[in-house]
Amino acid sequence: MHRVSKIVSSRWLARWLLVALACLVALPAQAERIRELATFAGVRDNVLVGYGLVVGLDGTGDQTMQAPFTGQSLTNMLSQLGITVPPGTNMQLRNVAAVMITADLPPFSRPGQRIDVNVSSVGNARSLRGGTLLMTPLKGADGETYAIAQGNLLVAGAGAEAGGSSVQINQQAGGRIAGGAMVEREVPLALGANGGLLELELKEADFGTAQRVVSAINQEFGRPVAAARNGRVIALDGPTNDNSRVNFMAQVENIRVTPTEAPAKVVLNSRTGSVVMNSAVTLRRAAVAHGNLSIVIDTRFGVSQPSPFGEGETVVIPDTDIEIEQQDAYLQVVEGADLIDVVNALNALGATPQDLMAILEALKASGSLRADLEIL
């Protein structure tokens, strides 16, 4: 009964997936603002990382015997505060945890501004709920300190233990501090330092889209201020004055451009069984035979007992049944000039998502599927 329901569920999931894909029928491309298609070179976030300690935990911190670095870190911190811990002291601390702190430093951040930080345990702490992060320097890729983090953690998870049983909701070994770090150093960024020259970088390299962006910008300003260097980078002749440059960049970001249609692509996720295709996918005429082979192994255990006054022993006797079922396979013609035709053709096969992956790979190998396959 369970096997039958699982097969029905898989088929229902496959057909629901294909119906959902059918809703993605090719629509006319719409104009988008350049700020959704591209970014200015240099205007980006910078990642920061740091190592610190969280204190104030209610007995849920690191076990120093299994995580000795926590005790070493605490000893070093206490020595900087003028407190000397005798060598060889075994500090059995359960309210301290070693953590890693990560943050993103937004562009144009100035000293004194605050940014959010994420805090994650690196030891065996059971929970960081109620903890306080002690002052921790956050460093960039160049090893320089750009921010200082400190504050009380907000942990979304929750858990409880009693009588040897436990229950937990979400993750408790990580938390977040809103505005938990203060910027101490800015990242130098000189926009337009080379005579007002700016670079606009497309998020997805495409020669057609780059040509349309250049045409739209030049038409907006009424003069040739943009020139494409390649399929991703567009050079802009911007003003040399800071205020005029900001107005120029804002005007460029709000220009609307219709990007070229993305190339046909089918994305297969082997871990989740997801199959996603865009509207450019087409399917040339082909014949597909599809069938499923299922093997069911069912083992029942029986007990053999001797007579009341016999000298035998009670033994467990396994009784195994093996059943092999194979669905009929038949040739079916599949063909589609657009997404709805492709979905209907694949839906007629009645395949599960896992079967669809094999079918699509075979169609690609035969030259019938006109799309790139990307397997995650």
PyMOL commands that set and color helices and strands:
alter all, ss='L'
color gray80, all
select helices_A, chain A and resi 2-22+34-37+68-80+207-221+242-253+339-347+353-366
alter helices_A, ss='H'
color red, helices_A
select strands_A, chain A and resi 32-33+38-40+46-55+96-105+114-121+132-139+145-152+158-162+165-169+174-183+197-202+226-228+233-237+256-257+265-269+274-277+282-290+293-304+315-326+330-336+369-370+372-375
alter strands_A, ss='S'
color yellow, strands_A
deselect
rebuild
show_as cartoon
